[in-house]
Every structure is written in structure tokens, then in C-alpha cells.
Amino acid sequence: VQLQAYGGGLVQPGGYLRLSCAASGSIFSINAMGWYRQAPGKQRELVAAITSGGSTNYADSVKGRFTISRDNAKNTVYLQMNSLKPEDTAVYYCNVVATTGWGTGDYWGLGTQVTVSS
């Protein structure tokens, strides 16, 4: 399974970005999809996740500002990030739990940099 993330960049505080991540490969099904982030000197943390049924979970720090969604037909997960703050600066990683011919596994994208700065 390959994950390709798009949409990172530099934005001013209060601005917005939309991340997307497309999964490809010999995928039978995708269960959960999510976004994690890792800031310099900090551990990787969950930002938001969405199940195959559409249930969502958010970190407290992004509730009300970020929205996760997915397009099952395209094996793609999105993260709409509004009202961005400098503390949202981090490398954002896409994660999926997918079932392939080799079983169910946990897959990670390479990460995309999000920088919030004036």
C-alpha cells in the first residue's frame, strides 16, 4: 500500500489548508484512516481519525477547527484545517489500516510539512 499526501505548506495564523492523502495498491478494503502530526522535539500525536463507517475522532486541540473526511471510492482521506495556529506547525502524516492479500496492516505516508507563521 502506498500513501501519497498533498496540501502542506506555509500559511499565516488564522489561515487554512486542506490536506489530502490517497492510498493505492492491491487493497481489498480500508478500515480506519487518519492524520497524525509530529512537531520538533515532540512525540507523534493523533490529530483526527475516521472509520469506514464515518465515525470521527479528534484531538482536543483541533476540535472545532479541523474536519476529517474520506472518499471511499477514491481511497482518499482529507483534513480541512481552519483557524490555524502556530502550534499546529508540524509534519503531518497520513495513516491507514488496510486489508490486502497479505492481511490487515498499518500503513504510513511520508509526511507533509505544515508551517503556520506570520
Stockholm file with secondary structure:
# STOCKHOLM 1.0

chainA/1-118         VQLQAYGGGLVQPGGYLRLSCAASGSIFSINAMGWYRQAPGKQRELVAAITSGGSTNYADSVKGRFTISRDNAKNTVYLQMNSLKPEDTAVYYCNVVATTGWGTGDYWGLGTQVTVSS
#=GR chainA/1-118 SS CEEEEECCEEECTTCCEEEEEEEESSEEEEEEEEEEEECTTSCCEEEEEECTTCCEEECGGGTTTEEEEEEGGGTEEEEEECSCCGGGCEEEEEEEEEEETTEEEEEECCCEEEEECC
#=GC SS_cons         CEEEEECCEEECTTCCEEEEEEEESSEEEEEEEEEEEECTTSCCEEEEEECTTCCEEECGGGTTTEEEEEEGGGTEEEEEECSCCGGGCEEEEEEEEEEETTEEEEEECCCEEEEECC
//
